[in-house]
């Protein structure tokens, strides 16, 4: 008996020495059999909310275990505040849309559920399913290497332009570079009619330009300790905007939310930088007043590098495990090839799956080339996701203030961006 024990001990030592493990891998989660109710908080409105209601009804009718109830919380800002209030009261929703900056805050509070067990469950996603999702979207859904989010309604910035105004000024093509962009803005501007070439920049336009000119948001994207918005790349981007505003080719963003969208649809600007989803909010007000279309985000020295934003989906770990499982099955449905294909057509968001993009190329995008601009940038690898921290929203507010100061002429680009960097560094240091 003593010899057998010695041999067993020796075998264990050899396994450990060779890098083996006596711990069995976690058992695969079985398919959901319980009936669960899932409350889904969202911030979609108009045609986007209508599309979400349609697909939710279809999901609820497609099976009997999971019933999803939609709860509108207004804007994304309102949604974020509602979730923080819910977390403080220990009553968060089961499922919600979550922007990466908000998700980082929820994760730091240990409030999010790890979706990995449900992805790997018997009724989860296959390896082929995961490979079909655009990598930039899937990677942006990870926090510390695990899936605490899942991609859903993702978008990026495109250039809208008034084709009639372009034709009247003899401008044949949309600008491909920022030099061409600001030259075009100067041609379109007409102070006697109160018309400007463009209004801006938004903070997200600045972020994309920062990367296009070789800059980045932080000193180290993986372990940020200092802001890099005041690099030569950032100063160059804001100098171009400041010069265009001084010359009258451009105007600062209006104070009202979506004011630049209203300016464009009222033909008081010839170009408009915004999400491709803005198409849904432009097409009806513009109607037959003038022709407009979309173009690729202009390129900097390093080519086109356009920030991907929009929302992911998050589940809170306060919910029962079966409810978490049911919430993921709804995510799986939303991101299936058939549903994400239809979702892209009805909302202008980018499809989550590469197979859906291929299908749309051969049908919807072929007949509606305007709607193909952002997804084509996605397919070409032009899009990137910004690194985020739990205090990203506070950092955005600080940077937005200084970008507005530069645009209004209250600070030169270097001074304004130096102040922004100092504020962001303070926020990073204090958490």
SETIZA-544598 format. One record per residue (C-alpha): residue number from 0; x, y, z. Coordinates in nm, 3 decimals. Layout:
BEGIN
{site NUM {X Y Z}};
...
***
This chain:
BEGIN
{site 0 {0.000 0.000 0.000}};
{site 1 {0.284 0.236 0.087}};
{site 2 {0.438 0.178 -0.257}};
{site 3 {0.111 0.258 -0.434}};
{site 4 {0.075 0.582 -0.239}};
{site 5 {0.431 0.676 -0.330}};
{site 6 {0.365 0.608 -0.698}};
{site 7 {0.045 0.819 -0.681}};
{site 8 {0.230 1.106 -0.516}};
{site 9 {0.509 1.078 -0.776}};
{site 10 {0.253 1.089 -1.057}};
{site 11 {0.099 1.403 -0.910}};
{site 12 {0.441 1.568 -0.880}};
{site 13 {0.520 1.478 -1.244}};
{site 14 {0.188 1.624 -1.365}};
{site 15 {0.253 1.952 -1.184}};
{site 16 {0.616 1.961 -1.297}};
{site 17 {0.512 1.912 -1.659}};
{site 18 {0.265 2.198 -1.640}};
{site 19 {-0.044 1.980 -1.595}};
{site 20 {-0.326 2.041 -1.354}};
{site 21 {-0.543 1.822 -1.139}};
{site 22 {-0.825 2.080 -1.156}};
{site 23 {-1.092 1.984 -1.404}};
{site 24 {-1.217 2.254 -1.643}};
{site 25 {-1.552 2.406 -1.546}};
{site 26 {-1.846 2.204 -1.666}};
{site 27 {-2.038 2.346 -1.959}};
{site 28 {-2.355 2.523 -1.857}};
{site 29 {-2.662 2.344 -1.985}};
{site 30 {-2.934 2.501 -2.195}};
{site 31 {-3.180 2.726 -2.012}};
{site 32 {-3.497 2.539 -1.912}};
{site 33 {-3.649 2.780 -1.660}};
{site 34 {-3.897 3.051 -1.758}};
{site 35 {-3.761 3.396 -1.682}};
{site 36 {-3.857 3.763 -1.713}};
{site 37 {-3.586 4.007 -1.832}};
{site 38 {-3.614 4.384 -1.788}};
{site 39 {-3.415 4.565 -2.059}};
{site 40 {-3.340 4.935 -2.008}};
{site 41 {-3.254 5.127 -2.324}};
{site 42 {-3.202 5.479 -2.464}};
{site 43 {-3.331 5.440 -2.820}};
{site 44 {-3.598 5.671 -2.960}};
{site 45 {-3.795 5.734 -3.276}};
{site 46 {-3.746 5.482 -3.555}};
{site 47 {-3.467 5.318 -3.351}};
{site 48 {-3.704 5.242 -3.063}};
{site 49 {-3.965 5.119 -3.309}};
{site 50 {-3.709 4.879 -3.455}};
{site 51 {-3.614 4.754 -3.108}};
{site 52 {-3.979 4.693 -3.017}};
{site 53 {-4.030 4.495 -3.336}};
{site 54 {-3.731 4.267 -3.284}};
{site 55 {-3.814 4.221 -2.914}};
{site 56 {-4.168 4.112 -2.996}};
{site 57 {-4.029 3.868 -3.250}};
{site 58 {-3.791 3.722 -2.991}};
{site 59 {-4.064 3.686 -2.730}};
{site 60 {-4.280 3.503 -2.983}};
{site 61 {-3.999 3.279 -3.105}};
{site 62 {-3.965 3.081 -2.780}};
{site 63 {-4.138 3.035 -2.444}};
{site 64 {-3.863 3.048 -2.181}};
{site 65 {-3.757 3.413 -2.193}};
{site 66 {-3.981 3.719 -2.197}};
{site 67 {-3.811 4.058 -2.242}};
{site 68 {-3.978 4.379 -2.128}};
{site 69 {-3.844 4.705 -2.271}};
{site 70 {-3.805 5.005 -2.042}};
{site 71 {-3.717 5.336 -2.210}};
{site 72 {-3.496 5.564 -2.001}};
{site 73 {-3.469 5.861 -2.239}};
{site 74 {-3.124 5.967 -2.358}};
{site 75 {-2.800 5.781 -2.294}};
{site 76 {-2.719 6.038 -2.026}};
{site 77 {-3.055 5.971 -1.860}};
{site 78 {-3.000 5.597 -1.889}};
{site 79 {-2.659 5.622 -1.723}};
{site 80 {-2.801 5.825 -1.434}};
{site 81 {-3.090 5.579 -1.391}};
{site 82 {-2.851 5.284 -1.376}};
{site 83 {-2.629 5.453 -1.116}};
{site 84 {-2.940 5.528 -0.909}};
{site 85 {-3.053 5.166 -0.949}};
{site 86 {-2.712 5.034 -0.844}};
{site 87 {-2.711 5.259 -0.536}};
{site 88 {-3.051 5.118 -0.440}};
{site 89 {-2.937 4.764 -0.523}};
{site 90 {-3.205 4.752 -0.793}};
{site 91 {-3.031 4.765 -1.132}};
{site 92 {-3.200 4.630 -1.445}};
{site 93 {-3.133 4.278 -1.566}};
{site 94 {-3.007 4.393 -1.905}};
{site 95 {-2.913 4.735 -2.044}};
{site 96 {-2.747 4.915 -2.327}};
{site 97 {-2.408 5.028 -2.202}};
{site 98 {-2.150 5.255 -2.356}};
{site 99 {-1.792 5.138 -2.290}};
{site 100 {-1.718 5.438 -2.066}};
{site 101 {-2.020 5.354 -1.849}};
{site 102 {-1.941 4.982 -1.849}};
{site 103 {-1.593 5.056 -1.712}};
{site 104 {-1.755 5.234 -1.417}};
{site 105 {-2.002 4.950 -1.353}};
{site 106 {-1.719 4.696 -1.373}};
{site 107 {-1.512 4.889 -1.119}};
{site 108 {-1.809 4.859 -0.882}};
{site 109 {-1.817 4.480 -0.942}};
{site 110 {-2.174 4.513 -1.070}};
{site 111 {-2.146 4.340 -1.409}};
{site 112 {-2.200 3.972 -1.483}};
{site 113 {-1.933 3.782 -1.675}};
{site 114 {-2.104 3.658 -1.991}};
{site 115 {-1.845 3.388 -2.064}};
{site 116 {-2.042 3.097 -1.904}};
{site 117 {-2.345 3.184 -2.118}};
{site 118 {-2.140 3.226 -2.435}};
{site 119 {-1.998 2.877 -2.374}};
{site 120 {-2.330 2.724 -2.264}};
{site 121 {-2.501 2.444 -2.454}};
{site 122 {-2.735 2.707 -2.603}};
{site 123 {-2.462 2.971 -2.633}};
{site 124 {-2.242 3.067 -2.926}};
{site 125 {-2.011 2.848 -3.130}};
{site 126 {-1.653 2.932 -3.218}};
{site 127 {-1.773 3.005 -3.572}};
{site 128 {-2.033 3.250 -3.433}};
{site 129 {-1.767 3.442 -3.243}};
{site 130 {-1.535 3.447 -3.544}};
{site 131 {-1.818 3.590 -3.753}};
{site 132 {-1.851 3.898 -3.530}};
{site 133 {-1.628 4.187 -3.637}};
{site 134 {-1.311 4.160 -3.422}};
{site 135 {-1.300 4.531 -3.335}};
{site 136 {-1.650 4.500 -3.187}};
{site 137 {-1.580 4.179 -2.999}};
{site 138 {-1.252 4.308 -2.853}};
{site 139 {-1.415 4.632 -2.742}};
{site 140 {-1.669 4.425 -2.547}};
{site 141 {-1.399 4.276 -2.323}};
{site 142 {-1.289 4.414 -1.988}};
{site 143 {-0.970 4.264 -1.846}};
{site 144 {-0.992 3.991 -2.109}};
{site 145 {-1.343 3.871 -2.020}};
{site 146 {-1.681 3.938 -2.183}};
{site 147 {-1.860 4.180 -1.955}};
{site 148 {-2.032 4.337 -2.257}};
{site 149 {-2.155 4.221 -2.595}};
{site 150 {-2.177 4.437 -2.912}};
{site 151 {-2.514 4.561 -3.029}};
{site 152 {-2.583 4.905 -3.180}};
{site 153 {-2.244 5.026 -3.300}};
{site 154 {-2.178 5.331 -3.512}};
{site 155 {-1.907 5.567 -3.632}};
{site 156 {-1.871 5.916 -3.780}};
{site 157 {-1.941 5.981 -4.148}};
{site 158 {-1.944 6.301 -4.351}};
{site 159 {-2.287 6.417 -4.466}};
{site 160 {-2.285 6.676 -4.743}};
{site 161 {-2.540 6.879 -4.934}};
{site 162 {-2.505 6.765 -5.296}};
{site 163 {-2.697 7.065 -5.431}};
{site 164 {-2.465 7.310 -5.252}};
{site 165 {-2.162 7.119 -5.376}};
{site 166 {-2.289 7.136 -5.735}};
{site 167 {-2.367 7.509 -5.708}};
{site 168 {-2.008 7.575 -5.597}};
{site 169 {-1.860 7.350 -5.865}};
{site 170 {-1.733 7.094 -5.611}};
{site 171 {-1.728 6.757 -5.784}};
{site 172 {-1.635 6.519 -5.500}};
{site 173 {-1.651 6.497 -5.121}};
{site 174 {-1.321 6.576 -4.945}};
{site 175 {-1.091 6.278 -4.893}};
{site 176 {-0.843 6.451 -4.659}};
{site 177 {-0.869 6.719 -4.391}};
{site 178 {-0.686 6.967 -4.612}};
{site 179 {-0.952 6.913 -4.878}};
{site 180 {-1.223 6.921 -4.610}};
{site 181 {-1.136 7.270 -4.487}};
{site 182 {-1.078 7.399 -4.841}};
{site 183 {-1.426 7.272 -4.930}};
{site 184 {-1.572 7.435 -4.618}};
{site 185 {-1.425 7.769 -4.728}};
{site 186 {-1.589 7.737 -5.072}};
{site 187 {-1.928 7.654 -4.921}};
{site 188 {-1.932 7.933 -4.663}};
{site 189 {-2.135 8.244 -4.748}};
{site 190 {-2.159 8.493 -4.463}};
{site 191 {-2.409 8.709 -4.654}};
{site 192 {-2.658 8.420 -4.636}};
{site 193 {-2.557 8.300 -4.289}};
{site 194 {-2.417 7.980 -4.439}};
{site 195 {-2.107 7.806 -4.306}};
{site 196 {-1.909 7.519 -4.449}};
{site 197 {-1.938 7.305 -4.136}};
{site 198 {-1.983 7.325 -3.759}};
{site 199 {-1.756 7.157 -3.508}};
{site 200 {-1.561 6.979 -3.392}};
{site 201 {-1.734 6.732 -3.166}};
{site 202 {-1.516 6.549 -2.916}};
{site 203 {-1.543 6.227 -3.117}};
{site 204 {-1.431 6.401 -3.436}};
{site 205 {-1.131 6.526 -3.241}};
{site 206 {-1.051 6.177 -3.111}};
{site 207 {-1.048 6.034 -3.464}};
{site 208 {-0.832 6.318 -3.596}};
{site 209 {-0.593 6.271 -3.303}};
{site 210 {-0.530 5.911 -3.408}};
{site 211 {-0.521 5.997 -3.778}};
{site 212 {-0.228 6.230 -3.717}};
{site 213 {-0.035 5.973 -3.515}};
{site 214 {-0.150 6.059 -3.164}};
{site 215 {-0.332 5.862 -2.897}};
{site 216 {-0.547 5.925 -2.593}};
{site 217 {-0.305 5.816 -2.319}};
{site 218 {0.063 5.755 -2.262}};
{site 219 {-0.013 5.381 -2.228}};
{site 220 {-0.350 5.255 -2.358}};
{site 221 {-0.334 4.946 -2.131}};
{site 222 {-0.227 5.127 -1.813}};
{site 223 {-0.304 5.497 -1.865}};
{site 224 {-0.141 5.737 -1.623}};
{site 225 {-0.121 6.053 -1.836}};
{site 226 {-0.326 6.215 -2.109}};
{site 227 {-0.174 6.257 -2.454}};
{site 228 {-0.442 6.481 -2.605}};
{site 229 {-0.197 6.775 -2.608}};
{site 230 {0.052 6.598 -2.834}};
{site 231 {0.163 6.751 -3.165}};
{site 232 {-0.112 6.547 -3.333}};
{site 233 {-0.384 6.692 -3.111}};
{site 234 {-0.255 7.047 -3.151}};
{site 235 {-0.243 7.006 -3.531}};
{site 236 {-0.602 6.884 -3.544}};
{site 237 {-0.737 7.169 -3.334}};
{site 238 {-0.525 7.429 -3.512}};
{site 239 {-0.693 7.328 -3.840}};
{site 240 {-1.033 7.379 -3.680}};
{site 241 {-0.937 7.705 -3.508}};
{site 242 {-0.800 7.849 -3.833}};
{site 243 {-1.114 7.746 -4.025}};
{site 244 {-1.338 7.909 -3.764}};
{site 245 {-1.132 8.231 -3.765}};
{site 246 {-1.154 8.249 -4.144}};
{site 247 {-1.531 8.197 -4.146}};
{site 248 {-1.511 7.861 -4.323}};
{site 249 {-1.646 7.688 -4.011}};
{site 250 {-1.843 7.771 -3.697}};
{site 251 {-1.824 7.630 -3.343}};
{site 252 {-2.087 7.371 -3.252}};
{site 253 {-2.420 7.524 -3.145}};
{site 254 {-2.498 7.504 -2.774}};
{site 255 {-2.825 7.316 -2.831}};
{site 256 {-2.807 6.937 -2.852}};
{site 257 {-2.801 6.827 -3.217}};
{site 258 {-2.791 7.194 -3.318}};
{site 259 {-2.545 7.114 -3.598}};
{site 260 {-2.793 6.857 -3.732}};
{site 261 {-3.065 7.124 -3.746}};
{site 262 {-2.825 7.370 -3.913}};
{site 263 {-2.746 7.115 -4.184}};
{site 264 {-3.108 7.022 -4.253}};
{site 265 {-3.194 7.395 -4.275}};
{site 266 {-2.917 7.440 -4.536}};
{site 267 {-2.717 7.675 -4.316}};
{site 268 {-2.416 7.445 -4.342}};
{site 269 {-2.295 7.241 -4.636}};
{site 270 {-2.135 6.957 -4.439}};
{site 271 {-2.217 6.775 -4.117}};
{site 272 {-1.997 6.531 -3.921}};
{site 273 {-2.207 6.277 -3.732}};
{site 274 {-2.293 5.912 -3.675}};
{site 275 {-2.429 5.723 -3.974}};
{site 276 {-2.739 5.666 -3.759}};
{site 277 {-2.813 6.039 -3.789}};
{site 278 {-2.943 5.951 -4.135}};
{site 279 {-3.260 5.825 -3.968}};
{site 280 {-3.316 6.170 -3.815}};
{site 281 {-3.223 6.367 -4.129}};
{site 282 {-3.409 6.192 -4.406}};
{site 283 {-3.765 6.295 -4.305}};
{site 284 {-3.698 6.662 -4.213}};
{site 285 {-3.498 6.713 -4.533}};
{site 286 {-3.740 6.524 -4.757}};
{site 287 {-3.720 6.672 -5.107}};
{site 288 {-3.569 7.006 -5.000}};
{site 289 {-3.225 6.906 -5.126}};
{site 290 {-3.013 6.606 -5.210}};
{site 291 {-2.768 6.482 -4.950}};
{site 292 {-2.551 6.179 -4.906}};
{site 293 {-2.267 6.036 -4.694}};
{site 294 {-1.892 6.003 -4.747}};
{site 295 {-1.604 5.841 -4.564}};
{site 296 {-1.446 6.023 -4.269}};
{site 297 {-1.158 6.239 -4.406}};
{site 298 {-0.803 6.103 -4.375}};
{site 299 {-0.507 6.242 -4.181}};
{site 300 {-0.136 6.170 -4.223}};
{site 301 {-0.188 5.811 -4.106}};
{site 302 {-0.493 5.747 -4.324}};
{site 303 {-0.852 5.701 -4.207}};
{site 304 {-0.886 5.608 -3.839}};
{site 305 {-1.244 5.654 -3.729}};
{site 306 {-1.361 5.600 -3.371}};
{site 307 {-1.623 5.329 -3.324}};
{site 308 {-1.883 5.414 -3.063}};
{site 309 {-2.246 5.337 -2.988}};
{site 310 {-2.360 5.088 -2.726}};
{site 311 {-2.297 4.733 -2.613}};
{site 312 {-2.520 4.518 -2.394}};
{site 313 {-2.449 4.451 -2.026}};
{site 314 {-2.605 4.218 -1.768}};
{site 315 {-2.593 4.293 -1.396}};
{site 316 {-2.488 4.022 -1.152}};
{site 317 {-2.763 4.120 -0.908}};
{site 318 {-3.004 3.925 -1.131}};
{site 319 {-3.053 3.552 -1.074}};
{site 320 {-2.833 3.322 -1.282}};
{site 321 {-3.124 3.198 -1.491}};
{site 322 {-3.225 3.557 -1.565}};
{site 323 {-2.868 3.637 -1.670}};
{site 324 {-2.879 3.331 -1.895}};
{site 325 {-3.210 3.444 -2.046}};
{site 326 {-3.073 3.795 -2.104}};
{site 327 {-2.782 3.646 -2.295}};
{site 328 {-3.015 3.440 -2.514}};
{site 329 {-3.180 3.768 -2.612}};
{site 330 {-2.833 3.909 -2.695}};
{site 331 {-2.766 3.601 -2.904}};
{site 332 {-3.089 3.663 -3.094}};
{site 333 {-3.016 4.032 -3.148}};
{site 334 {-2.673 3.955 -3.291}};
{site 335 {-2.774 3.660 -3.508}};
{site 336 {-2.703 3.702 -3.879}};
{site 337 {-3.070 3.740 -3.976}};
{site 338 {-3.157 3.993 -3.704}};
{site 339 {-2.843 4.209 -3.729}};
{site 340 {-2.893 4.219 -4.108}};
{site 341 {-3.247 4.350 -4.068}};
{site 342 {-3.143 4.581 -3.783}};
{site 343 {-2.878 4.745 -4.004}};
{site 344 {-3.135 4.811 -4.276}};
{site 345 {-3.399 4.964 -4.052}};
{site 346 {-3.177 5.167 -3.814}};
{site 347 {-2.855 5.249 -4.009}};
{site 348 {-2.642 5.091 -3.735}};
{site 349 {-2.355 4.874 -3.853}};
{site 350 {-2.417 4.498 -3.869}};
{site 351 {-2.242 4.305 -3.593}};
{site 352 {-2.159 4.005 -3.812}};
{site 353 {-1.931 3.987 -4.113}};
{site 354 {-2.171 3.746 -4.283}};
{site 355 {-2.447 4.005 -4.246}};
{site 356 {-2.228 4.271 -4.407}};
{site 357 {-2.163 4.038 -4.701}};
{site 358 {-2.534 3.972 -4.741}};
{site 359 {-2.611 4.345 -4.725}};
{site 360 {-2.341 4.422 -4.983}};
{site 361 {-2.519 4.203 -5.232}};
{site 362 {-2.863 4.347 -5.163}};
{site 363 {-2.949 4.649 -4.948}};
{site 364 {-2.614 4.831 -4.970}};
{site 365 {-2.605 4.774 -5.343}};
{site 366 {-2.933 4.961 -5.378}};
{site 367 {-2.860 5.211 -5.098}};
{site 368 {-2.488 5.298 -5.131}};
{site 369 {-2.518 5.586 -4.884}};
{site 370 {-2.594 5.337 -4.607}};
{site 371 {-2.285 5.133 -4.696}};
{site 372 {-2.029 5.404 -4.608}};
{site 373 {-1.979 5.328 -4.237}};
{site 374 {-1.999 4.946 -4.269}};
{site 375 {-1.745 4.960 -4.552}};
{site 376 {-1.505 5.155 -4.328}};
{site 377 {-1.564 4.883 -4.067}};
{site 378 {-1.489 4.604 -4.315}};
{site 379 {-1.168 4.778 -4.428}};
{site 380 {-1.034 4.799 -4.073}};
{site 381 {-1.057 5.180 -4.048}};
{site 382 {-1.238 5.174 -3.714}};
{site 383 {-1.087 5.161 -3.366}};
{site 384 {-1.217 5.161 -3.010}};
{site 385 {-1.081 5.406 -2.756}};
{site 386 {-0.928 5.276 -2.433}};
{site 387 {-1.154 5.349 -2.137}};
{site 388 {-1.122 5.389 -1.761}};
{site 389 {-1.385 5.416 -1.484}};
{site 390 {-1.348 5.797 -1.501}};
{site 391 {-1.371 5.828 -1.882}};
{site 392 {-1.696 6.025 -1.868}};
{site 393 {-1.545 6.285 -1.636}};
{site 394 {-1.243 6.307 -1.864}};
{site 395 {-1.468 6.361 -2.166}};
{site 396 {-1.643 6.648 -1.989}};
{site 397 {-1.310 6.815 -1.910}};
{site 398 {-1.184 6.778 -2.266}};
{site 399 {-1.513 6.896 -2.418}};
{site 400 {-1.492 7.218 -2.216}};
{site 401 {-1.147 7.296 -2.350}};
{site 402 {-1.232 7.200 -2.710}};
{site 403 {-1.522 7.444 -2.690}};
{site 404 {-1.289 7.712 -2.552}};
{site 405 {-1.055 7.662 -2.847}};
{site 406 {-1.339 7.670 -3.101}};
{site 407 {-1.478 7.989 -2.944}};
{site 408 {-1.138 8.158 -2.955}};
{site 409 {-1.105 8.173 -2.576}};
{site 410 {-0.784 7.968 -2.588}};
{site 411 {-0.528 7.878 -2.852}};
{site 412 {-0.501 7.505 -2.936}};
{site 413 {-0.186 7.440 -2.731}};
{site 414 {-0.307 7.626 -2.421}};
{site 415 {-0.651 7.466 -2.435}};
{site 416 {-0.520 7.112 -2.485}};
{site 417 {-0.252 7.158 -2.217}};
{site 418 {-0.529 7.255 -1.973}};
{site 419 {-0.738 6.959 -2.084}};
{site 420 {-0.446 6.721 -2.034}};
{site 421 {-0.379 6.862 -1.685}};
{site 422 {-0.745 6.815 -1.586}};
{site 423 {-0.750 6.461 -1.723}};
{site 424 {-0.427 6.377 -1.538}};
{site 425 {-0.584 6.498 -1.212}};
{site 426 {-0.892 6.282 -1.279}};
{site 427 {-0.674 5.978 -1.357}};
{site 428 {-0.473 6.032 -1.040}};
{site 429 {-0.775 6.059 -0.813}};
{site 430 {-0.980 5.788 -0.989}};
***
